Amino acid sequence: MSNVTICFKDLTLDDMGIDSKKWGKKVTLVCSKDVLDNIHFKDPTNFYYLNAFGFRVYLLTQSYQKAKEMVDEITGKEGFYSVRISKGV
């Protein structure tokens, strides 16, 4: 997942309110502009949600239910964000 670019080079998971120590290997941020600008973009994982900044936050899990639980725990807002399934799945 580390080959995906982020809109702002200095932006980290911690800057987005995501604990990098806990979620660093299971979460990847991708700017929606990167997705739209690159016709060869391949989703790094099966599930993602759009955060308030418009970033796709990809979740490394095989289960939709687990992805929902991760989003609820990361955001602290149960049921507020919808988990989306990547098109390439």
Secondary structure as GFF3:
##gff-version 3
##sequence-region A 1 89
A	DSSP	three_ten_helix	14	16	.	.	.	ID=ss1
A	DSSP	alpha_helix	20	23	.	.	.	ID=ss2
A	DSSP	beta_strand	27	31	.	.	.	ID=ss3
A	DSSP	alpha_helix	32	37	.	.	.	ID=ss4
A	DSSP	beta_strand	47	50	.	.	.	ID=ss5
A	DSSP	beta_strand	55	59	.	.	.	ID=ss6
A	DSSP	alpha_helix	64	75	.	.	.	ID=ss7
A	DSSP	beta_strand	84	85	.	.	.	ID=ss8
###
